[in-house]
Amino acid sequence: MIHRPCGAITAKGNVPATLSPVWSHELLQKAKPVELETVQIGMAGRIARLLKVTALGMLALTTWLGSPGLVQAADSAVILQYHRFGETSFPSTNIRLEQFETHIQELTSGPYTVLPVPEIVAAIREGRPLPDRTIGITIDDGYLSVYAEAFPRLREAGLPFTVFVSTDPVDRKFSGFMTWDHIREMRDAGVTIGAHTSTHLHMPANLLARNRADLTKSNARLKEELGDVPALFAYPFGEASTEIQGLVRAAGHVAAFGQHSGPLDTSSDLFYLPRFALNEAFGNMDRFRLVANALPIPHTDVSPKNPMLTTNPPLFGFTRTDPEIRLNGLACYAADQGKVKIEQLGPRIEVRMSGPFSAGRARINCTALGPDNRWRWLGTLYYVPKS
């Protein structure tokens, strides 16, 4: 049986109008399933030391299945997102160790090419092809279990990854977070370190001056401790706005990740790149294989472009850029609303909500069956201010 990823997520959450307490992660809400529940959950060469890459060593990044030969070229990648490892007291942001180990086993034995995230972003920016089923691994926040549990397992498997670190918990030596020595050890082993603000604030809920100061402080600490400002950034909670994207760009970052589902390709906004999040409830192998094999819906002219809604409900839409790609059974799903109405006007897809979104985070996901029972996927996340 083919399962459709509905992606319709309840994403209410009480988002404060000012800076929230550090690390008050809102719970990931359960999907309203159609056939399969899903949850929507982040430079070149820096990772090479981890893999001891040589002219031949790059081949070790890829494990082949099926007939021998070169992997088919593609123009997209799937980025996975994790937070905690083996911390079962926090199921909404944790992956159980046995789950994580099955993910690693799948990646090292399946038809995937796991590449450093900076290399993936560089290829997308430059329009260079990637191997089919390219995967990138990201981890947010900087919990101690990243160093204690994820790092040794990924290093043993030879899998590169990126950690987005918020600096205040490290500086303040919060229990359960890594130290700068841990972070430097991983950096020296080839792990890419990305920026994630200083205080992990809800960025769209704060004034631009507060966001600018937080970014400045974070990057100053990262440069002081690690030697430079990271090229990559991830928005806390996946929340952004066009003004905040501008701040992140001005801070010196070259790309930034949200927490909305879907593969990234040349259609993607470099300062709002998608990732598939994994946690205890949504870390089973059926879902892992579904998202790891996802394909993009090439598009342009997404509206509204601003990740912070000014009109609720939004008049959501996008224009397909490759009419040769068949979108079999295209359907779209919205937070708290399930399947919503779509209108296809030539290459233009217009999606109409059944009502306004609640304040907090609202997700829209469009999926269609692609080749080899792989799902094409376009997702986005909007921050909905309180009225």
Residue pairs with C-beta under 8 A, 6 or more apart in sequence:
1 35
2 369
2 373
3 35
3 36
3 286
3 290
4 34
4 35
4 36
4 329
4 331
4 367
4 369
4 375
5 36
5 38
5 290
5 291
5 365
5 367
5 375
5 377
6 31
6 32
6 33
6 34
6 35
6 36
6 37
6 38
6 333
6 338
6 339
6 365
6 367
7 31
7 38
7 40
7 261
7 333
7 363
7 365
7 367
7 377
7 379
8 31
8 32
8 33
8 34
8 333
8 334
8 335
8 336
8 337
8 338
8 339
8 363
8 365
9 29
9 30
9 31
9 32
9 39
9 40
9 335
9 363
9 365
10 29
10 30
10 31
10 32
10 335
10 336
11 29
11 40
11 335
11 336
11 360
11 361
11 362
11 363
11 381
12 29
12 336
12 358
12 359
12 360
12 361
13 26
13 27
13 29
13 360
13 361
14 26
14 359
14 360
15 26
15 202
15 205
15 239
15 359
15 360
15 361
15 383
15 386
16 202
16 205
17 205
17 386
18 205
18 206
19 199
19 201
19 202
19 206
19 210
20 201
20 202
20 205
22 166
22 168
22 169
22 174
22 199
22 200
23 141
23 169
23 174
23 200
25 83
25 90
25 92
25 93
25 237
26 237
26 360
27 92
28 39
28 41
28 92
28 93
28 277
28 279
28 281
28 282
30 37
30 39
30 281
31 37
31 38
31 39
32 333
32 336
32 338
34 333
34 338
34 339
36 286
36 287
36 290
37 281
37 282
37 287
38 261
38 282
38 287
38 290
38 291
39 277
39 278
39 279
39 281
39 282
40 259
40 260
40 261
40 276
40 277
40 363
40 365
40 379
40 381
41 81
41 238
41 259
41 261
41 275
41 276
41 277
41 278
41 279
41 282
42 79
42 81
42 117
42 136
42 138
42 140
42 162
42 164
42 194
42 232
42 234
42 257
42 259
42 273
42 275
43 118
43 119
43 121
43 122
43 231
43 254
44 116
44 118
44 119
44 122
45 116
45 118
45 119
46 116
46 118
46 190
46 192
47 116
47 118
47 119
47 160
47 161
47 190
47 191
47 192
48 116
48 190
49 188
49 189
49 190
50 155
50 158
50 160
50 189
50 190
50 191
51 57
51 58
51 60
51 61
51 158
51 160
51 190
53 61
60 158
61 113
61 114
61 115
61 158
61 160
62 71
62 112
62 113
62 114
62 131
63 107
63 108
63 109
63 110
63 111
63 112
64 71
64 111
65 109
65 110
65 111
66 111
71 111
71 113
71 131
71 132
71 133
72 131
72 132
73 129
73 130
73 131
73 132
74 129
74 130
74 131
74 132
74 133
74 134
75 127
75 129
75 130
75 265
75 266
76 130
76 134
76 263
76 264
76 265
76 295
76 296
77 115
77 120
77 123
77 124
77 130
77 134
77 135
77 136
77 263
77 264
77 265
78 133
78 134
78 135
78 136
78 263
78 264
78 276
78 291
78 292
78 293
78 294
79 117
79 120
79 135
79 136
79 137
79 138
79 257
79 264
79 273
79 274
79 275
79 276
80 103
80 135
80 136
80 137
80 138
80 275
80 276
80 277
80 278
80 291
80 292
81 138
81 139
81 140
81 257
81 259
81 275
81 276
81 277
81 278
82 95
82 100
82 137
82 138
82 139
82 140
82 150
82 277
82 278
83 90
83 93
83 94
83 95
83 139
83 140
83 141
83 143
83 279
84 90
84 93
84 94
84 95
84 143
84 145
84 146
85 94
85 95
85 97
85 100
85 143
85 145
85 146
85 148
85 149
85 150
86 94
86 95
86 96
86 97
86 100
86 145
86 149
87 93
87 94
87 143
87 145
87 176
88 94
88 96
88 280
91 279
91 280
91 281
92 279
92 280
92 281
93 279
94 279
94 280
95 103
95 278
95 279
95 280
95 283
96 280
96 283
97 149
99 278
99 280
99 283
99 284
100 149
100 150
100 153
100 283
101 153
102 285
102 288
103 278
103 283
103 288
104 153
104 154
104 157
104 159
106 112
106 285
106 288
106 289
106 292
107 114
107 135
107 157
107 159
107 292
108 157
108 158
108 159
110 133
110 289
110 292
111 132
111 133
112 133
112 134
112 135
112 292
113 130
113 131
113 132
113 133
113 134
113 135
114 134
114 135
114 136
114 137
114 159
114 160
115 130
115 131
115 134
115 135
115 136
115 160
116 136
116 160
116 162
116 192
117 136
117 137
117 138
117 160
117 161
117 162
117 192
117 194
117 232
118 162
118 192
118 231
118 232
120 130
120 134
120 136
120 264
121 231
121 232
121 254
121 255
121 270
121 273
122 128
123 129
123 130
124 130
124 264
124 265
124 266
124 268
124 270
125 254
125 255
125 270
127 266
133 292
133 293
135 292
136 162
137 154
137 159
137 160
137 161
137 162
138 161
138 162
138 163
138 164
138 194
138 234
138 257
138 275
139 146
139 150
139 161
139 162
139 163
139 164
140 163
140 164
140 196
140 234
141 164
141 165
141 166
141 169
141 177
141 196
141 200
142 163
142 164
142 165
142 166
142 169
142 170
142 177
142 178
142 183
142 196
143 176
143 177
143 178
144 176
144 177
144 178
144 182
145 176
146 163
146 178
147 178
147 182
147 185
147 186
150 161
151 186
151 189
151 191
154 160
154 161
155 189
160 190
160 191
160 192
161 191
161 192
162 191
162 192
162 193
162 194
162 232
163 183
163 186
163 191
163 192
163 193
163 194
164 194
164 195
164 196
164 232
164 233
164 234
164 257
165 178
165 183
165 193
165 194
165 195
165 196
165 222
166 196
166 197
166 198
166 199
166 200
166 218
166 236
167 197
167 198
167 217
167 218
167 221
167 222
168 198
168 199
168 200
169 177
169 200
170 177
170 178
170 179
170 180
170 183
171 221
173 179
180 225
183 193
183 225
183 226
184 225
184 226
186 193
187 193
187 226
192 230
192 232
193 222
193 226
193 230
194 230
194 231
194 232
194 233
194 234
195 215
195 218
195 219
195 222
195 229
195 230
195 232
195 233
195 234
195 251
195 253
196 218
196 233
196 234
196 236
197 203
197 214
197 215
197 218
197 236
198 214
198 215
198 217
198 218
198 221
199 214
200 236
201 210
201 211
201 214
201 236
202 236
202 237
202 239
203 211
203 235
203 236
203 239
203 240
203 241
203 244
204 239
204 240
204 241
204 244
204 307
204 308
204 383
204 385
205 239
205 383
205 385
206 214
208 243
208 244
208 247
211 244
211 247
212 247
215 247
215 248
215 251
216 251
219 229
219 230
219 251
219 252
222 228
222 229
222 230
223 229
229 251
229 252
229 253
230 253
231 253
231 254
231 255
232 253
232 254
232 255
232 256
232 257
233 248
233 251
233 253
233 255
233 256
233 257
234 256
234 257
234 258
235 244
235 248
235 256
235 257
235 258
235 259
235 272
237 259
237 361
238 257
238 258
238 259
238 260
238 361
238 381
239 258
239 307
239 308
239 361
239 381
239 383
240 248
240 256
240 258
240 271
240 272
240 307
240 308
240 383
241 306
241 307
241 308
241 383
242 305
242 306
242 307
242 308
244 308
245 256
245 269
245 271
245 272
245 307
248 256
248 271
249 271
254 270
255 270
255 271
255 273
256 270
256 271
256 272
256 273
257 272
257 273
257 274
257 275
258 272
258 273
258 274
258 275
258 307
258 381
259 275
259 277
259 381
260 272
260 274
260 275
260 363
260 379
260 380
260 381
261 274
261 275
261 276
261 277
261 291
261 363
261 365
261 377
261 379
262 274
262 276
262 294
262 296
262 365
262 377
262 378
262 379
262 380
263 274
263 294
263 295
263 296
263 377
264 273
264 274
264 296
265 296
265 298
266 298
267 296
267 297
267 298
267 299
267 300
267 321
268 274
268 296
269 302
272 307
274 379
274 380
276 291
276 294
278 287
278 288
290 375
293 374
293 375
294 374
294 375
294 376
294 377
295 370
295 371
295 374
295 375
295 376
295 377
296 376
296 377
296 378
297 318
297 320
297 325
297 327
297 366
297 368
297 376
297 377
297 378
298 320
298 321
298 322
298 325
299 318
299 319
299 320
299 321
299 378
300 318
300 319
300 321
301 317
301 318
301 319
302 316
302 317
302 318
302 380
303 314
303 315
303 316
303 317
303 318
304 310
304 311
304 314
304 315
304 316
304 382
307 380
307 381
307 382
307 383
308 382
308 383
308 385
309 357
309 362
309 382
309 383
309 384
309 385
312 356
312 357
312 384
313 352
313 353
313 355
313 356
313 357
314 353
314 382
315 350
315 352
316 332
316 350
316 351
316 352
316 353
316 364
316 380
317 348
317 349
317 350
317 351
318 348
318 349
318 366
318 378
319 347
319 348
319 349
320 327
320 347
320 348
320 349
321 347
323 347
325 370
325 376
326 368
326 370
327 368
327 376
328 368
328 369
328 370
329 368
329 369
330 342
330 344
330 349
330 366
330 367
330 368
331 339
331 342
331 366
331 367
331 368
332 339
332 340
332 342
332 349
332 351
332 364
332 365
332 366
332 367
333 339
333 340
333 364
333 365
333 366
333 367
334 340
334 351
334 353
334 354
334 357
334 362
334 363
334 364
335 357
335 358
335 361
335 362
335 363
335 364
336 357
336 358
336 362
337 353
337 354
337 355
340 351
340 352
340 353
340 354
340 364
341 351
341 352
341 354
342 349
342 350
342 351
342 352
342 366
343 349
343 350
343 351
343 352
344 350
349 366
351 364
351 366
357 382
357 384
358 384
359 384
359 385
359 386
359 387
360 383
360 384
361 381
361 382
361 383
361 384
362 381
362 382
362 383
362 384
363 379
363 380
363 381
363 382
364 379
364 380
364 382
365 377
365 378
365 379
365 380
366 377
366 378
366 379
367 375
367 376
367 377
367 378
368 375
368 376
369 375
369 376
370 376
